Structure formats: structure tokens, C-alpha cells
Amino acid sequence: MKKASPFINGEWVNDERKSFEVRSPYLNELVGVQIEATTAEVEKALEAAFTNKKEIGSMSPAARSKILYKAADLLEERKESFAQIISLEVGKALRNTRDEVSRSIETLIQSAEEAKRLFGDTMPGGASERGQGSMAMTFRVPAGVIAAITPFNAPLNLICHKVGPSFAAGNMTILKPAPQAPFIAVALVELLLEAGMPSQAIQMVLGGKATGEQIVKDVRTNIVSFTGGVPAGEQITKIAGMKKVLLELGGNSATIVHDDANLERAATLAAKTGFSNSGQSCISVQRIYVHETVIDSFIEKLKEKTAALKVGDPKDETTDIGCVVNKQTAERISSWINEAIEEGAELVQGGKAHGASIEPTILLRPKKESKVVCNEVFGPLVSVIPYTELDVAITEVNDSEFGLQAGIFSNSMEVIRKAVIELEMGGVVVNGTSNFRLDHWPYGGIKNSGIGREGPRFAVEEMTETKMVVLQDLV
């Protein structure tokens, strides 16, 4: 049986204390057990990170880069085994987990490259009358200790997005992975150590809310990087104290399909990116605003594309959609679907739950106040909503507590320009849906979608501090 243990101060915790079962959501089969870190062990991890931060920060960028490149090579060799672990733990279809492992390899490579790009600036003092004969230089220095708290929906790549840039920048990392996915975290930590990462550079504590709060509020933690829900993000901002907080909190992402759009492309991508990973992505397509003159044609195409998707065993290579993270989540989503229908929405397709699996669901014309419209579903459900004027569609998209990403399908530069300028989002995808991300791009949102940006280059900037050196009395 698999056992997931904390990794603290260079050692794996392995004793006979009470352990907690981890079950695969698809068939509720036992995957293994995990050992949660005690309060004393979390304290030990914090002290080890704090004590050793200068040692890790003094490593050369070339040395850190070499280790991350090696980790990427090792992950390439073990792609299939890592993909199988993710599918088993969280019910994500194997074709999706293979893609996640490939993205994780890219993320590690990009982090390795950024380790050698910690650039600074030079600024002549003579730009000021008081600065004649002086010059300032800046360079980047490690922030110190990074608390990395990651979710279940992309349990490998999102760890790489935090640990990779953190180490590239010369920081210590305390990792707290999602309780639903401890085994992929253990596998990655083992791989990083094999690649040459110093054992003191990463601490991993397993546990729930209390464990996370202990590392967040501790003064020895310099930066908190968290991906998860809004309530947890709000709690982090309350207890973190005087430290930088980086938050990626999700959304109810929208895509606009204008009357001049390529409907075949729009429907194909909406089905693919609305239902992949059972809709468990922060930028998964949830709201689709379609011009009323083309909505019937769009719906027919979307139904066709959705019907072609196979729902089933996540470990079956032919499966497109596995299940959500647990049965309770499926029941919650099912109740939202039924509530929307009772309020007047039309069920176009799907809607049934089977254990932790939910059929890909299309709702037409749900009310604006319905949970499926204004809240984050985080499941395989899209709502199609008609509009007549582009201004109205943009206003509806913006009328949300979230602002992560949006998509716009149109062949008019005027329409595209207006949408790009007026949509209140961290990113706008033109002739694509909200659910498109390359791992080297800046990723993050506004409003309740979060604070800061991910992507190795941008995360390294967030996880370092600017130090200035001033030279005076220059001849």
C-alpha cells in the first residue's frame, strides 16, 4: 500500500502513528494512506527553512538551473508513471494527466532558464540635479522562505509552478499539497532530491487547514503562494501579517461568441475546454454569451461536440472526462443544475450524476442570479446565454466578483479591440475560449480571482526582492 509522509529537515517522517486513507474518487478504491504533520513537525520545518535559507540563497544560479534541468529530464523519463498517479488520486482522465506531466516538464525547464536571468538595472544619478557623479545599480535577491499551498485539480503542474520558480530564485520552499493528492507530491519531492536539490531546500508538510495556517502566519515565512478557493484566500490575507501574498483563486470564466464568429471553431473549443478535467480548472469555460442571431446554430454544434465526449474510467485511455474530486462535489453540482432548471433554465444536454461522475451538461438561458452563472461551478457544466448588443455581453461578463480570463470569438477588429479593452480580466483570449494557458505566460486575475502572476519569469520576480547599490563621488 502507498504511504505519503511529510519530508522535514532532510528526512521522511515514517512512524506508526494514525494515518488517513486516500481513496480514488471514481470507484472509491483505496489508493493508500497519508501521515499528517504534527504541529511540532510543522514548527521543525519552519525552523529548518529559516535556518538554511542563506545556504540555498548562496548557491550559484548555474547550479540551481542545472538541478531544475535534471529534474525535467527525470520527469520526462517517468511521464507515464506520474500521469497514472494523478489519474488514480483525483479521477482526472489519463489523456489530461499526460498533458499535465508534459506541461510540468516545460514549467521546470522554464524555471531552470529563469534561474540565470535574475537581471537588474543601472540608473545614472545625473537625471537629478542632486545626483551628479552618482549611479545606482539594482539586482534581485531571494525573498527567503516561500510557503507553497497547492490544490488538487492540477496537483503536479501547480506544485512545479511554485517550487520551480522559488528554487530558481534561491528561496527555501515549504510545500503543503492538497490532501486529496499527496502521492504525486511525494513522487515529485523524491524526483527533485534525486536531481540534486539540497534536502534542506524543500520541506513538505501534509495536512489540512490548520497545517496551512501555521505556515502562513509564521513570521519566518516571507511569501505565501496559494492556489485555491476565495474563502481560503481571504483567510490567508487576514492571518499572513506583513508579508507578500500571491493568490490564484479561480473564477466563473466567460466566453463571448459574436455574430461573425467561426461557429465550428467556437463550439469545438467550448466543448473541449469547458469539460476537460471535468471542468475543474480555474479558467474552465462556464458562461458562454452567444449573439442571438447565431445561438441556435451554436447550440446544435455544441451538442454535437459534447455528445462525442466519452465519460468513464479515468485510467481508460479512450476516456475524455473522468470524475470530479469526490461524490460530495458531484452532489453539490447536481443540486445547482436542478436549481437552475427550476428557475427556468433549459437542460439541453447531460445533467445526471453517477457517483463522483457528472455528465457534461449544457444549460440554456439560466437566470443571471443562478449559482451556475454567478458562482464558480468547478465542474462539467456550461451555461449558454443569448445577447443582442456587444456592450450588454461585456457588461454581463464583467458583472462578476471574479476576473481571471475571458474569451472572444469574432473576425472584426473593432469587436476584438473593444472586448480586449473593456473586459475586466487578467487575460483575454481572442478567437479562443477563456481556458487557454501557456505556462511561460503571465497568469493571474483581478478582483476575487487573486493577486500576483504565475509563470516562471513572473513568479521569480514575485519571489525575489530588488536590492539597490548606490555609487557616489564617481570621477
Backbone hydrogen bonds, N-H to C=O, Kabsch-Sander energy under -0.5 kcal/mol:
donor,donor_aa,acceptor,acceptor_aa,energy
2,K,31,V,-0.9
4,A,33,V,-2.7
5,S,3,K,-0.5
7,F,204,M,-2.2
8,I,6,P,-0.5
8,I,11,E,-2.8
10,G,199,S,-0.6
11,E,8,I,-1.4
13,V,6,P,-2.8
14,N,12,W,-0.5
20,F,34,Q,-2.6
22,V,32,G,-2.8
24,S,29,E,-3.0
28,N,24,S,-1.5
31,V,22,V,-2.9
32,G,22,V,-1.5
33,V,2,K,-2.2
34,Q,20,F,-2.3
35,I,4,A,-2.8
36,E,34,Q,-0.6
37,A,206,L,-2.9
42,V,38,T,-2.3
43,E,39,T,-2.1
44,K,40,A,-2.0
45,A,41,E,-2.1
46,L,42,V,-2.4
47,E,43,E,-2.4
48,A,44,K,-2.3
49,A,45,A,-2.4
50,F,46,L,-2.4
51,T,47,E,-2.7
52,N,48,A,-1.8
53,K,49,A,-0.6
53,K,50,F,-0.7
56,I,52,N,-1.8
57,G,53,K,-2.4
58,S,54,K,-1.5
59,M,56,I,-1.2
64,R,60,S,-2.1
65,S,61,P,-2.6
66,K,62,A,-2.3
67,I,63,A,-1.8
68,L,64,R,-1.9
69,Y,65,S,-2.4
70,K,66,K,-2.1
71,A,67,I,-2.2
72,A,68,L,-2.0
73,D,69,Y,-2.1
74,L,70,K,-2.5
75,L,71,A,-2.4
76,E,72,A,-2.0
77,E,73,D,-1.6
78,R,74,L,-1.1
79,K,76,E,-1.0
82,F,78,R,-2.2
83,A,79,K,-2.4
84,Q,80,E,-2.3
85,I,81,S,-1.7
86,I,82,F,-2.0
87,S,83,A,-2.2
88,L,84,Q,-2.2
89,E,85,I,-2.5
90,V,86,I,-2.5
91,G,87,S,-1.5
92,K,86,I,-0.6
94,L,314,P,-2.7
96,N,93,A,-1.1
97,T,93,A,-2.2
98,R,94,L,-2.5
99,D,95,R,-1.1
100,E,96,N,-2.0
101,V,97,T,-2.3
102,S,98,R,-2.0
103,R,99,D,-2.4
104,S,100,E,-2.2
105,I,101,V,-2.0
106,E,102,S,-1.9
107,T,103,R,-2.5
108,L,104,S,-2.2
109,I,105,I,-2.3
110,Q,106,E,-3.0
111,S,107,T,-2.1
112,A,108,L,-2.3
113,E,109,I,-2.1
114,E,110,Q,-2.2
115,A,111,S,-1.5
116,K,113,E,-1.3
117,R,114,E,-2.0
119,F,117,R,-2.2
123,M,136,A,-2.9
125,G,134,S,-2.5
126,G,134,S,-0.5
127,A,124,P,-1.0
128,S,125,G,-2.3
131,G,128,S,-1.6
132,Q,129,E,-0.6
134,S,131,G,-1.7
135,M,471,L,-2.4
136,A,123,M,-2.6
137,M,469,V,-2.8
138,T,121,D,-2.5
139,F,467,K,-2.1
140,R,118,L,-0.5
141,V,465,E,-2.5
143,A,463,M,-1.6
146,I,144,G,-0.5
146,I,172,M,-2.7
147,A,145,V,-0.5
147,A,223,I,-3.0
148,A,146,I,-0.6
148,A,174,I,-2.8
149,I,147,A,-0.6
149,I,225,S,-2.6
150,T,148,A,-0.5
150,T,176,K,-1.6
158,L,154,A,-2.3
160,C,156,L,-2.3
161,H,157,N,-2.1
162,K,159,I,-1.2
163,V,159,I,-3.3
164,G,160,C,-1.6
166,S,162,K,-1.8
167,F,163,V,-2.5
168,A,164,G,-2.5
169,A,165,P,-2.0
170,G,167,F,-1.5
171,N,166,S,-2.7
172,M,144,G,-2.9
173,T,201,A,-2.0
174,I,146,I,-3.0
175,L,173,T,-0.6
175,L,203,Q,-3.5
176,K,148,A,-3.1
181,A,178,A,-1.7
185,A,181,A,-0.7
186,V,182,P,-2.3
187,A,183,F,-2.3
188,L,184,I,-2.0
189,V,185,A,-2.5
190,E,186,V,-2.5
191,L,187,A,-1.9
192,L,188,L,-2.8
193,L,189,V,-2.2
194,E,190,E,-2.1
195,A,191,L,-1.9
196,G,193,L,-1.1
197,M,192,L,-2.4
201,A,198,P,-2.1
202,I,199,S,-0.5
203,Q,173,T,-2.8
204,M,7,F,-3.2
205,V,175,L,-2.5
212,G,208,G,-2.1
213,E,209,K,-2.7
214,Q,210,A,-1.8
215,I,211,T,-1.5
216,V,212,G,-2.0
217,K,213,E,-2.3
218,D,214,Q,-0.7
221,T,218,D,-1.5
222,N,145,V,-2.0
222,N,220,R,-0.5
223,I,145,V,-1.8
224,V,244,K,-2.2
225,S,147,A,-3.3
225,S,223,I,-0.5
226,F,224,V,-0.6
226,F,246,L,-3.0
227,T,149,I,-1.9
228,G,248,E,-2.1
233,G,229,G,-2.1
234,E,230,V,-2.9
235,Q,231,P,-2.0
236,I,232,A,-2.2
237,T,233,G,-2.0
238,K,234,E,-1.3
239,I,235,Q,-1.7
240,A,236,I,-1.9
243,K,241,G,-2.0
244,K,222,N,-1.1
246,L,224,V,-3.5
247,L,245,V,-0.5
247,L,451,I,-1.9
248,E,226,F,-2.1
249,L,449,S,-2.2
250,G,449,S,-0.6
254,A,405,Q,-0.6
255,T,287,R,-2.2
256,I,407,G,-2.6
257,V,289,Y,-3.3
258,H,256,I,-0.6
258,H,409,F,-2.3
261,A,258,H,-1.7
263,L,261,A,-1.1
266,A,262,N,-2.5
267,A,263,L,-2.8
268,T,264,E,-2.2
269,L,265,R,-2.6
270,A,266,A,-2.2
271,A,267,A,-2.3
272,K,268,T,-2.1
273,T,269,L,-2.9
274,G,270,A,-1.4
275,F,271,A,-1.3
276,S,272,K,-1.1
278,S,275,F,-1.4
279,G,276,S,-1.7
280,Q,277,N,-2.2
281,S,279,G,-1.6
284,S,281,S,-1.6
285,V,273,T,-1.2
286,Q,253,S,-2.2
287,R,253,S,-2.3
288,I,383,S,-3.1
289,Y,255,T,-2.5
289,Y,287,R,-0.5
290,V,288,I,-0.7
290,V,385,I,-2.2
291,H,257,V,-2.3
292,E,387,Y,-2.6
294,V,291,H,-2.0
295,I,291,H,-0.7
298,F,294,V,-2.5
299,I,295,I,-2.8
300,E,296,D,-2.0
301,K,297,S,-2.0
302,L,298,F,-2.9
303,K,299,I,-2.7
304,E,300,E,-2.0
305,K,301,K,-2.4
306,T,302,L,-2.5
307,A,303,K,-2.7
308,A,304,E,-1.0
309,L,306,T,-1.7
311,V,309,L,-0.5
312,G,321,I,-2.2
316,D,313,D,-1.9
317,E,315,K,-0.5
319,T,316,D,-1.9
320,D,310,K,-2.3
321,I,310,K,-2.2
323,C,91,G,-2.2
324,V,356,A,-2.7
330,A,326,N,-1.7
331,E,327,K,-2.4
332,R,328,Q,-2.1
333,I,329,T,-2.5
334,S,330,A,-2.5
335,S,331,E,-2.1
336,W,332,R,-1.8
337,I,333,I,-2.2
338,N,334,S,-2.4
339,E,335,S,-2.2
340,A,336,W,-2.3
341,I,337,I,-2.1
342,E,338,N,-2.3
343,E,339,E,-1.5
344,G,341,I,-1.5
345,A,340,A,-2.5
346,E,364,L,-2.6
348,V,346,E,-0.9
348,V,362,I,-2.4
349,Q,362,I,-1.4
351,G,359,E,-0.8
354,H,357,S,-3.4
357,S,354,H,-2.2
359,E,352,K,-2.8
361,T,380,P,-2.3
362,I,349,Q,-2.1
363,L,382,V,-2.4
364,L,346,E,-2.7
365,R,384,V,-2.9
370,S,367,K,-1.6
373,V,370,S,-1.6
374,C,370,S,-2.5
375,N,371,K,-2.1
377,V,375,N,-0.7
381,L,379,G,-2.2
382,V,361,T,-2.4
383,S,286,Q,-2.9
384,V,363,L,-3.2
385,I,288,I,-3.0
385,I,383,S,-0.5
387,Y,290,V,-1.5
392,V,389,E,-0.5
393,A,389,E,-1.8
394,I,390,L,-2.6
395,T,391,D,-2.2
396,E,392,V,-2.4
397,V,393,A,-2.5
398,N,394,I,-2.4
399,D,395,T,-1.2
400,S,398,N,-2.7
403,G,446,I,-0.6
406,A,427,G,-1.6
407,G,254,A,-1.7
408,I,429,V,-2.2
408,I,432,G,-0.5
409,F,256,I,-2.8
410,S,408,I,-0.6
413,M,411,N,-0.6
416,I,412,S,-2.7
417,R,413,M,-2.8
418,K,414,E,-2.1
419,A,415,V,-2.5
420,V,416,I,-2.9
421,I,417,R,-2.1
422,E,418,K,-2.6
423,L,419,A,-2.4
425,M,423,L,-1.6
426,G,403,G,-0.9
426,G,404,L,-1.2
427,G,404,L,-1.2
429,V,406,A,-2.9
430,V,428,V,-0.6
431,N,408,I,-3.9
432,G,429,V,-0.7
436,F,434,S,-1.7
441,W,438,L,-1.8
443,Y,454,E,-2.1
446,I,403,G,-2.1
448,N,401,E,-2.8
449,S,446,I,-2.2
450,G,447,K,-1.4
451,I,247,L,-1.7
454,E,443,Y,-3.2
458,F,455,G,-0.7
459,A,455,G,-3.1
460,V,456,P,-2.5
461,E,457,R,-1.4
462,E,458,F,-2.0
463,M,459,A,-2.1
464,T,461,E,-1.0
465,E,141,V,-2.8
467,K,139,F,-3.0
467,K,465,E,-0.6
469,V,137,M,-3.3
471,L,135,M,-3.6
471,L,469,V,-0.5
472,Q,470,V,-0.5
474,L,133,G,-3.3
